[in-house]
Amino acid sequence: MRLAPFCLVAALCALSALGQNITGSFTGAVTDPSGASVAGAEVTATNLETNQATAVKTNHLGVYQALSLRPGPYSIKRSRRPASRQHCAATSAW
């Protein structure tokens, strides 16, 4: 009789573990050579193992976030140039 509550709790814990995902994200900024923020630039994070690409745009401050990414090696590239000669900086945030 005492084993039944324990089994119920163990089963509920196992079910809740099934719903959890392990993901990562990238946060970065796109700036021009003078250091000014570039709004509206498109940045693409491509998983090098699966070739799955995630495209995001920078906000009014030139900042982008690629969220809920599968863990693995990524290539980060600026895909669209709203102005000339920009570079892209990324920070991995696990």
ChimeraX commands (.cxc) that place a marker at each C-alpha (Angstrom):
marker #1 position 0.00,0.00,0.00 radius 0.5
marker #1 position 2.81,2.45,0.76 radius 0.5
marker #1 position 4.45,1.78,-2.58 radius 0.5
marker #1 position 1.48,3.12,-4.61 radius 0.5
marker #1 position 1.98,6.85,-3.72 radius 0.5
marker #1 position 5.69,6.55,-4.45 radius 0.5
marker #1 position 5.01,4.99,-7.87 radius 0.5
marker #1 position 2.50,7.74,-8.68 radius 0.5
marker #1 position 5.00,10.49,-7.81 radius 0.5
marker #1 position 7.76,8.75,-9.80 radius 0.5
marker #1 position 5.48,8.42,-12.83 radius 0.5
marker #1 position 4.50,12.11,-12.70 radius 0.5
marker #1 position 8.15,13.17,-12.44 radius 0.5
marker #1 position 9.06,11.01,-15.43 radius 0.5
marker #1 position 6.25,12.54,-17.51 radius 0.5
marker #1 position 7.30,16.10,-16.68 radius 0.5
marker #1 position 10.88,15.32,-17.75 radius 0.5
marker #1 position 9.66,14.32,-21.22 radius 0.5
marker #1 position 8.38,17.84,-21.89 radius 0.5
marker #1 position 11.71,19.57,-21.33 radius 0.5
marker #1 position 13.91,20.70,-24.21 radius 0.5
marker #1 position 17.56,21.63,-24.25 radius 0.5
marker #1 position 18.13,24.67,-26.43 radius 0.5
marker #1 position 20.60,27.49,-26.82 radius 0.5
marker #1 position 20.59,30.98,-28.25 radius 0.5
marker #1 position 22.78,33.63,-29.82 radius 0.5
marker #1 position 22.66,37.32,-29.06 radius 0.5
marker #1 position 24.69,39.88,-30.93 radius 0.5
marker #1 position 24.80,43.25,-32.63 radius 0.5
marker #1 position 25.39,44.51,-36.15 radius 0.5
marker #1 position 27.36,47.76,-36.45 radius 0.5
marker #1 position 28.88,49.80,-39.25 radius 0.5
marker #1 position 32.62,50.63,-39.36 radius 0.5
marker #1 position 32.07,53.70,-37.19 radius 0.5
marker #1 position 30.41,51.55,-34.49 radius 0.5
marker #1 position 26.89,52.82,-35.15 radius 0.5
marker #1 position 24.03,50.32,-34.75 radius 0.5
marker #1 position 22.40,48.92,-37.90 radius 0.5
marker #1 position 18.64,48.41,-37.62 radius 0.5
marker #1 position 16.84,45.95,-39.89 radius 0.5
marker #1 position 19.86,43.83,-40.84 radius 0.5
marker #1 position 19.06,40.16,-41.41 radius 0.5
marker #1 position 21.27,37.70,-39.53 radius 0.5
marker #1 position 21.21,33.94,-40.18 radius 0.5
marker #1 position 22.39,31.28,-37.71 radius 0.5
marker #1 position 23.00,27.97,-39.52 radius 0.5
marker #1 position 23.55,24.72,-37.63 radius 0.5
marker #1 position 26.62,23.15,-39.26 radius 0.5
marker #1 position 25.51,19.60,-38.40 radius 0.5
marker #1 position 21.92,19.79,-39.66 radius 0.5
marker #1 position 22.18,22.74,-42.09 radius 0.5
marker #1 position 19.04,24.19,-40.46 radius 0.5
marker #1 position 19.02,27.99,-40.83 radius 0.5
marker #1 position 17.29,30.47,-38.52 radius 0.5
marker #1 position 16.96,34.04,-39.80 radius 0.5
marker #1 position 16.30,37.01,-37.51 radius 0.5
marker #1 position 16.42,40.80,-37.94 radius 0.5
marker #1 position 18.14,43.37,-35.78 radius 0.5
marker #1 position 15.99,45.73,-33.74 radius 0.5
marker #1 position 16.26,49.52,-33.68 radius 0.5
marker #1 position 19.44,49.20,-31.58 radius 0.5
marker #1 position 21.09,46.79,-34.05 radius 0.5
marker #1 position 20.67,43.86,-31.62 radius 0.5
marker #1 position 19.47,40.41,-32.67 radius 0.5
marker #1 position 18.51,37.24,-30.80 radius 0.5
marker #1 position 18.28,33.77,-32.30 radius 0.5
marker #1 position 16.37,31.75,-29.67 radius 0.5
marker #1 position 15.48,28.09,-29.10 radius 0.5
marker #1 position 18.33,26.71,-31.18 radius 0.5
marker #1 position 19.40,23.07,-31.10 radius 0.5
marker #1 position 22.83,22.77,-29.44 radius 0.5
marker #1 position 25.73,22.39,-31.85 radius 0.5
marker #1 position 28.20,24.34,-33.98 radius 0.5
marker #1 position 26.77,27.35,-35.83 radius 0.5
marker #1 position 27.78,29.75,-38.55 radius 0.5
marker #1 position 26.48,33.31,-37.99 radius 0.5
marker #1 position 26.22,35.51,-41.08 radius 0.5
marker #1 position 24.64,38.80,-41.96 radius 0.5
marker #1 position 22.42,37.99,-44.94 radius 0.5
marker #1 position 21.04,41.37,-45.93 radius 0.5
marker #1 position 22.83,44.70,-45.98 radius 0.5
marker #1 position 20.58,47.71,-45.35 radius 0.5
marker #1 position 23.74,49.88,-45.46 radius 0.5
marker #1 position 27.26,49.28,-46.71 radius 0.5
marker #1 position 30.26,47.69,-44.96 radius 0.5
marker #1 position 28.91,46.20,-41.76 radius 0.5
marker #1 position 30.22,43.44,-39.59 radius 0.5
marker #1 position 28.40,41.08,-37.27 radius 0.5
marker #1 position 29.35,40.20,-33.69 radius 0.5
marker #1 position 27.80,37.27,-31.82 radius 0.5
marker #1 position 27.82,36.13,-28.23 radius 0.5
marker #1 position 26.83,32.56,-27.40 radius 0.5
marker #1 position 24.39,32.41,-24.51 radius 0.5
marker #1 position 23.73,28.91,-23.15 radius 0.5
marker link #1:1,2 radius 0.2
marker link #1:2,3 radius 0.2
marker link #1:3,4 radius 0.2
marker link #1:4,5 radius 0.2
marker link #1:5,6 radius 0.2
marker link #1:6,7 radius 0.2
marker link #1:7,8 radius 0.2
marker link #1:8,9 radius 0.2
marker link #1:9,10 radius 0.2
marker link #1:10,11 radius 0.2
marker link #1:11,12 radius 0.2
marker link #1:12,13 radius 0.2
marker link #1:13,14 radius 0.2
marker link #1:14,15 radius 0.2
marker link #1:15,16 radius 0.2
marker link #1:16,17 radius 0.2
marker link #1:17,18 radius 0.2
marker link #1:18,19 radius 0.2
marker link #1:19,20 radius 0.2
marker link #1:20,21 radius 0.2
marker link #1:21,22 radius 0.2
marker link #1:22,23 radius 0.2
marker link #1:23,24 radius 0.2
marker link #1:24,25 radius 0.2
marker link #1:25,26 radius 0.2
marker link #1:26,27 radius 0.2
marker link #1:27,28 radius 0.2
marker link #1:28,29 radius 0.2
marker link #1:29,30 radius 0.2
marker link #1:30,31 radius 0.2
marker link #1:31,32 radius 0.2
marker link #1:32,33 radius 0.2
marker link #1:33,34 radius 0.2
marker link #1:34,35 radius 0.2
marker link #1:35,36 radius 0.2
marker link #1:36,37 radius 0.2
marker link #1:37,38 radius 0.2
marker link #1:38,39 radius 0.2
marker link #1:39,40 radius 0.2
marker link #1:40,41 radius 0.2
marker link #1:41,42 radius 0.2
marker link #1:42,43 radius 0.2
marker link #1:43,44 radius 0.2
marker link #1:44,45 radius 0.2
marker link #1:45,46 radius 0.2
marker link #1:46,47 radius 0.2
marker link #1:47,48 radius 0.2
marker link #1:48,49 radius 0.2
marker link #1:49,50 radius 0.2
marker link #1:50,51 radius 0.2
marker link #1:51,52 radius 0.2
marker link #1:52,53 radius 0.2
marker link #1:53,54 radius 0.2
marker link #1:54,55 radius 0.2
marker link #1:55,56 radius 0.2
marker link #1:56,57 radius 0.2
marker link #1:57,58 radius 0.2
marker link #1:58,59 radius 0.2
marker link #1:59,60 radius 0.2
marker link #1:60,61 radius 0.2
marker link #1:61,62 radius 0.2
marker link #1:62,63 radius 0.2
marker link #1:63,64 radius 0.2
marker link #1:64,65 radius 0.2
marker link #1:65,66 radius 0.2
marker link #1:66,67 radius 0.2
marker link #1:67,68 radius 0.2
marker link #1:68,69 radius 0.2
marker link #1:69,70 radius 0.2
marker link #1:70,71 radius 0.2
marker link #1:71,72 radius 0.2
marker link #1:72,73 radius 0.2
marker link #1:73,74 radius 0.2
marker link #1:74,75 radius 0.2
marker link #1:75,76 radius 0.2
marker link #1:76,77 radius 0.2
marker link #1:77,78 radius 0.2
marker link #1:78,79 radius 0.2
marker link #1:79,80 radius 0.2
marker link #1:80,81 radius 0.2
marker link #1:81,82 radius 0.2
marker link #1:82,83 radius 0.2
marker link #1:83,84 radius 0.2
marker link #1:84,85 radius 0.2
marker link #1:85,86 radius 0.2
marker link #1:86,87 radius 0.2
marker link #1:87,88 radius 0.2
marker link #1:88,89 radius 0.2
marker link #1:89,90 radius 0.2
marker link #1:90,91 radius 0.2
marker link #1:91,92 radius 0.2
marker link #1:92,93 radius 0.2
marker link #1:93,94 radius 0.2
view
